[in-house]
Amino acid sequence: MQRLLVTRFHLLLLTVTLALTGVGFFRIPENFAFPAHWSGSAADWLWPRHALLVAPLVQLALMTAFFLLGRLLTKNHYAKTQHIFDPALTLIMTVVAASQLGLLLTGIGSDLDFIRVTGFGLGAALFLLGVVLFEAERHTYAGLRMPWPIRTDGAWRLVHRVAGLSFGLAAIGLVALAWLDAGAGALVMGFAAALLLPPTLAGLATLALRSR
C-alpha cells in the first residue's frame, strides 16, 4: 500500500495558488506595496509585490514535508493518522490559497478584503473543531491520533480538553483580529499560529501524559 498524504486535490490547490500568483504579477504594478498593518488611517507595514511568491513556496514546502512524513510512517501509524493528516494539509493549503486570493484582490483595487473573510471563516471552523474535541469521548472517531498512546481515560480526556481549549482560543483570536481589521500581516501570522500551536500543545500534552 502506498503511504501518500499528498493527493491530486493538494496539487490542484497548488495549481490555483500558482495561477493567482501569475495573475498578480501580471495585473499588479511592480512598485505596488500591500498594506500589511494599519495604524489609524495609514499603513505602517508594507509588503512588496514579491510577497506573492511566499504562498506557493509555503505550499511546496508543506507538500514536501507531508510527502516525506507519509513515507516515514509505518503502515499501522499511517492507517491511524491518515484521516487527520490529509484534511489538515488540505485546510492549511486552502488557507494559504485564500490568503493569496486576498492579496490579489487588494493589489487590483477590489473593495473585498478576502483575508478578513478568511479570518472569520477559519475562526468559525476552528471553534467548531475545538467544541468537538472538548466534548469527544474515547470511543468516538473524532478523537486525536498521536504517535504516543494515551493509556487512561482521564489522561485522554485531559489531552482533548487541552486541544479543544487551544483551538477555541485560537478561533476567538482570529475572529478578533478580523473584526478589528488588524491588517493582512497580523492575520496571516494569526493563521499560522492558529493552525500550528494547538496541535503542538496537544502533542506535548499527549507526550507528558503518556505514562499515566
KEPAVEX-559668 format. One line per 8 residues: for each residue x negated, z negated, y negated of C-alpha. Coordinates in steps of 0.05 Angstrom, whole numbers, plus 32768, in hexadecimal, padded with zeros to 4 digits. Layout:
REM KEPAVEX-559668
X/Z/Y | ...
This chain:
REM KEPAVEX-559668
8000/8000/8000 | 7FE5/8013/7FBC | 7FE1/7FD8/7F8D | 7FEF/7FFA/7F4A | 800B/7FD3/7F0F | 8007/8010/7EE1 | 8042/8040/7EEA | 8058/8082/7ECE
8083/805D/7E9C | 8046/803B/7E80 | 8025/8080/7E7A | 8064/8097/7E55 | 805E/805E/7E24 | 8015/806F/7E18 | 8029/80B8/7E0C | 805E/80A3/7DDA
802C/8078/7DB5 | 7FF9/80B0/7DB3 | 802F/80DF/7D98 | 8041/80AD/7D61 | 7FF7/80A7/7D51 | 7FEF/80F2/7D4B | 802D/80F8/7D1E | 8012/80BF/7CF4
7FCF/80E1/7CE8 | 7FF4/8122/7CD8 | 8029/8106/7CA9 | 8007/80C9/7C89 | 7FD5/80D7/7C50 | 7F8D/80C5/7C61 | 7F88/8093/7C27 | 7FC8/806F/7C39
7FC3/8024/7C46 | 7FF6/7FFD/7C6F | 800E/7FBC/7C4E | 7FFD/7F8A/7C84 | 800F/7F4B/7C5D | 8037/7F3D/7C1E | 8028/7F09/7BE9 | 8065/7F07/7BBC
8074/7F50/7BA9 | 802D/7F6A/7BB6 | 8008/7F7A/7BF6 | 7FC8/7F50/7BFC | 7FB3/7F6A/7C41 | 7FAE/7FB5/7C4E | 7FA0/7FDE/7C8C | 7F7F/8023/7C87
7FA0/805E/7CAA | 7F6E/8057/7CE3 | 7F95/8019/7CF8 | 7FC1/804B/7D1E | 7F89/8052/7D51 | 7F8F/8009/7D67 | 7FD1/8010/7D8D | 7FBC/8046/7DBF
7F7A/8023/7DCA | 7F9E/7FE1/7DD8 | 7FCC/8004/7E09 | 7F92/8026/7E2C | 7F6E/7FE2/7E32 | 7FAE/7FC2/7E4E | 7FB9/7FF9/7E81 | 7F70/7FF5/7E98
7F74/7FA9/7E9F | 7FB5/7FAB/7EC6 | 7F9C/7FE4/7EF2 | 7F5E/7FBC/7F04 | 7F88/7F7D/7F0E | 7FB5/7FA2/7F3F | 7F79/7FB9/7F67 | 7F5A/7F73/7F68
7F99/7F4F/7F80 | 7FA2/7F43/7FCA | 7FE0/7F62/7FEB | 8000/7F1D/7FED | 7FF3/7F0E/7FA3 | 8007/7F54/7F8F | 804A/7F4E/7FB3 | 8057/7F0A/7F91
8043/7F1F/7F4A | 8055/7F69/7F43 | 809B/7F59/7F2A | 807B/7F31/7EF1 | 803E/7F5B/7EDF | 8063/7F9E/7EDE | 8098/7F8A/7EAB | 8065/7F61/7E84
803A/7F9F/7E79 | 8078/7FC7/7E68 | 808D/7F94/7E34 | 8049/7F90/7E13 | 8040/7FDC/7E10 | 8086/7FE4/7DF4 | 8077/7FB2/7DBD | 8036/7FD7/7DAD
805C/801A/7DAA | 8092/7FFB/7D7E | 805D/7FE1/7D4F | 803E/8026/7D4B | 8082/8043/7D3A | 8089/800F/7D04 | 8047/8023/7CE5 | 805A/806D/7CE8
809D/8060/7CC5 | 8079/8037/7C90 | 8046/806D/7C86 | 8079/80A4/7C7B | 80A1/807A/7C4A | 80DC/8065/7C75 | 8105/8029/7C5E | 810D/8011/7CA6
80DB/7FD9/7CB6 | 80D8/7FE4/7D01 | 80A2/7FB0/7D0B | 80D2/7F7B/7CF0 | 8109/7F97/7D1D | 80D9/7F90/7D58 | 80CB/7F48/7D43 | 8115/7F36/7D46
811F/7F5B/7D88 | 80E2/7F3E/7DAA | 80F3/7EF9/7D91 | 8139/7EFE/7DB0 | 811D/7F17/7DF2 | 80E8/7EE0/7DF6 | 811B/7EAA/7DE4 | 8147/7EC2/7E1E
810B/7EC2/7E4C | 80FA/7E7B/7E35 | 8140/7E63/7E46 | 813E/7E83/7E8B | 80FA/7E64/7E9B | 810E/7E20/7E80 | 814D/7E1E/7EAB | 8130/7E40/7EE9
8135/7E1E/7F2C | 80FF/7E22/7F60 | 8127/7E4F/7F90 | 8138/7E83/7F5B | 8118/7EC7/7F51 | 810B/7EB7/7F08 | 80D3/7E86/7F17 | 808B/7E92/7F03
8058/7EAC/7F35 | 8012/7E93/7F2B | 7FD1/7E99/7F54 | 7FD2/7E4D/7F5E | 800A/7E2D/7F87 | 8038/7DF9/7F68 | 8043/7DC7/7FA0 | 8079/7D98/7F87
80BD/7DA3/7F67 | 80AA/7D76/7F2C | 806B/7D9E/7F1C | 8091/7DDF/7F24 | 80C7/7DC8/7EF3 | 8093/7DAF/7EC1 | 806D/7DF2/7EC1 | 80AD/7E18/7EB5
80C2/7DE9/7E7D | 807E/7DF5/7E5C | 8086/7E40/7E64 | 80CE/7E40/7E4B | 80BE/7E15/7E0E | 8081/7E40/7DFE | 80A9/7E81/7E00 | 80E1/7E60/7DD8
80B1/7E49/7DA1 | 8090/7E8D/7DA0 | 80D3/7EAE/7D98 | 80E6/7E80/7D5E | 80A3/7E8E/7D3D | 80AC/7EDA/7D42 | 80F3/7ED8/7D26 | 80DA/7EAC/7CEC
80A2/7EDD/7CDC | 80D2/7F18/7CDE | 8106/7EF3/7CB4 | 80D3/7EE0/7C7F | 80B6/7F26/7C7F | 806F/7F0D/7C88 | 8054/7F53/7C8F | 803D/7F81/7CC6
7FFB/7F5D/7CD0 | 801A/7F18/7CDC | 8050/7F35/7D09 | 801F/7F5D/7D34 | 7FF4/7F1F/7D3D | 8034/7EF8/7D4C | 8045/7F2C/7D82 | 8002/7F21/7DA3
8007/7ED5/7DA0 | 804E/7ED4/7DBA | 803E/7F01/7DF5 | 7FFB/7EE1/7E09 | 7FFE/7E97/7DF9 | 803C/7E81/7E21 | 8023/7EA1/7E63 | 7FDF/7E83/7E57
7FFD/7E3D/7E4D | 8027/7E46/7E8B | 7FE9/7E5A/7EB3 | 7FC2/7E1E/7E9A | 7FFC/7DEF/7EA9 | 8000/7E0C/7EEF | 7FB5/7E03/7EFA | 7FB8/7DBB/7EE0
7FF3/7DA9/7F0D | 7FE0/7DD0/7F4C | 7FCA/7D90/7F70 | 800A/7D6A/7F61
